[in-house]
Amino acid sequence: MNEEQRQLIMVWSIRVLEPKLISIGPVVLKCYVNKPELEKIYEKTLSVKENLFETISKEVIKTKKEISKKAKSNSLILIEVSGKGFAYKHGGKIEDAGEEKLLFPAPSKLIKIGVYQKGKLSWFKPKKGEEIYVYEGIIDVPEDVDFVVIDTDNGSHVLVVEKIMQSEEKNEETGNSQKQ
């Protein structure tokens, strides 16, 4: 066998985030909270025969399957792997209900929510000590809210309520499942 094999020591960090409905100011949203009893940090040595990315990807898939047996349906799993000269991050759902909207492009820690209502932008923070993550979820706001700003540790994202809520209502009334 001519394939060169390398042994690489890697640090693995695994977090599981379970879905939860919360209220922040006038906004109710389905977000995610940390499940500390499923959290793990450990060192692992892998034999790398092929490309490093492929080896880590295969191991991440195995790890995700193991964790999914212990975690609640629709939970998020965040896996970070690092070693000498590289870092790899993976985030994904255990199961996808398919009914949720993209609230933020990647799983991210919520810092605050901005609500533009009656011509004024007001900011609301999660309860002190509460660590909340946003990604895919459900959002419900009063009718007079024009848009919501989701501010996270990875930047901000604006959700225009009229487009989100009213187009969904029209689709439900007409039976049209395509987005307008």
C-alpha positions in Angstrom: 0.0 0.0 0.0 1.6 3.3 -1.2 -0.9 5.5 0.6 0.7 7.7 3.2 -1.1 7.7 6.5 -0.9 10.5 9.0 -2.0 10.6 12.6 -3.6 13.9 13.6 -4.6 14.9 17.0 -7.8 16.9 17.0 -10.0 18.7 19.6 -13.7 18.1 19.2 -16.3 20.3 20.7 -20.0 19.2 20.5 -23.0 21.2 21.5 -26.6 20.2 21.2 -29.3 23.0 21.0 -32.9 22.0 21.6 -35.9 24.0 20.3 -37.8 26.3 22.6 -40.5 28.9 22.2 -39.6 32.2 23.9 -40.9 35.8 24.1 -38.6 38.8 23.8 -40.5 42.1 23.9 -43.5 41.8 21.5 -41.8 38.9 19.5 -42.5 35.2 20.1 -40.0 33.0 18.3 -38.9 29.4 18.2 -35.2 29.4 18.9 -32.7 27.0 20.5 -31.2 26.6 23.9 -28.0 24.8 24.9 -28.5 21.2 26.3 -25.4 21.0 28.6 -25.8 17.3 29.5 -25.1 16.4 25.9 -22.2 18.8 25.5 -18.8 17.2 25.0 -15.2 18.4 24.5 -12.6 15.8 23.9 -9.3 15.0 22.1 -9.3 12.4 19.3 -6.6 11.0 17.0 -7.6 10.2 13.5 -5.7 8.4 10.8 -5.8 10.5 7.7 -5.3 8.4 4.5 -7.1 10.7 2.1 -7.7 14.4 2.2 -8.2 15.9 5.7 -11.6 17.4 4.9 -13.0 14.1 3.7 -11.8 12.3 6.8 -13.2 14.9 9.2 -16.5 15.0 7.2 -17.0 11.2 7.5 -16.2 11.3 11.3 -18.6 14.3 11.8 -21.5 12.3 10.1 -20.8 9.3 12.4 -20.7 11.6 15.5 -24.0 13.3 14.4 -25.7 9.9 14.1 -24.6 8.9 17.6 -25.7 12.2 19.2 -29.1 12.1 17.4 -30.0 9.0 19.3 -29.9 11.0 22.6 -31.2 14.4 21.5 -34.7 15.7 20.9 -36.2 15.8 17.4 -35.5 19.1 15.6 -32.5 19.9 17.7 -29.4 21.5 16.3 -26.0 19.9 16.6 -22.9 22.1 16.4 -19.6 20.4 16.0 -16.2 22.1 15.9 -13.0 20.3 15.2 -9.6 21.9 15.4 -6.0 20.7 15.1 -2.6 21.9 14.0 -3.2 24.2 11.0 -7.0 23.8 10.6 -10.4 24.4 12.0 -13.7 22.9 10.8 -17.3 23.8 11.9 -20.5 21.9 11.2 -24.0 22.8 12.2 -27.2 21.0 11.2 -30.5 19.8 12.4 -31.2 16.2 13.5 -34.6 16.3 11.7 -36.2 19.0 9.7 -39.9 19.7 10.1 -39.9 21.8 7.0 -42.4 24.3 8.3 -39.8 26.8 9.6 -38.4 30.0 8.2 -34.8 30.9 8.0 -34.4 33.4 10.7 -30.6 33.6 10.4 -28.3 32.1 7.8 -26.2 30.0 10.3 -26.8 28.9 13.9 -25.8 31.9 15.9 -26.1 33.2 19.5 -28.8 35.9 19.8 -27.7 39.2 21.3 -30.8 41.3 20.8 -33.9 41.7 18.7 -34.9 45.0 17.1 -38.6 45.6 16.5 -39.6 48.4 14.1 -43.1 49.4 15.2 -45.1 52.6 14.7 -42.2 54.4 13.1 -39.8 53.5 15.9 -37.0 50.9 16.4 -36.9 49.3 19.8 -34.4 46.8 21.0 -35.0 43.8 23.3 -32.5 41.5 24.9 -33.0 37.9 26.1 -33.3 37.5 29.9 -30.0 37.8 31.7 -28.1 34.6 31.7 -30.2 33.0 28.9 -28.1 31.8 26.0 -30.4 31.6 22.9 -29.5 30.6 19.4 -31.4 31.4 16.2 -31.3 29.6 12.8 -34.5 28.1 11.4 -37.6 28.8 13.4 -41.0 30.4 13.7 -41.6 34.0 14.5 -44.8 35.8 15.5 -45.1 39.5 15.9 -48.0 42.0 16.4 -49.7 43.3 13.2 -48.2 46.8 13.4 -44.6 45.5 13.3 -43.0 46.3 9.9 -39.7 44.5 10.4 -37.6 42.7 13.0 -33.8 42.8 13.3 -32.1 39.6 14.5 -28.7 40.7 16.0 -26.3 37.8 16.8 -22.6 37.1 17.4 -22.3 36.6 13.7 -23.9 39.8 12.5 -27.5 41.0 11.9 -30.4 39.9 9.7 -33.5 41.9 8.9 -36.9 40.1 8.5 -39.5 42.1 6.8 -42.7 41.1 8.4 -45.1 42.1 5.6 -43.4 39.7 3.2 -43.1 36.9 5.7 -46.5 36.9 7.3 -48.9 38.3 4.7 -47.6 36.3 1.7 -48.0 33.1 3.8 -51.6 34.0 4.7 -52.4 34.7 1.0 -50.9 31.3 0.0 -52.9 29.5 2.7 -56.2 31.2 1.6 -55.6 30.4 -2.1 -54.0 27.1 -1.6 -50.9 28.3 -3.5 -47.7 26.8 -1.9 -45.3 29.0 -4.0 -43.7 32.0 -2.4 -44.7 35.4 -3.8 
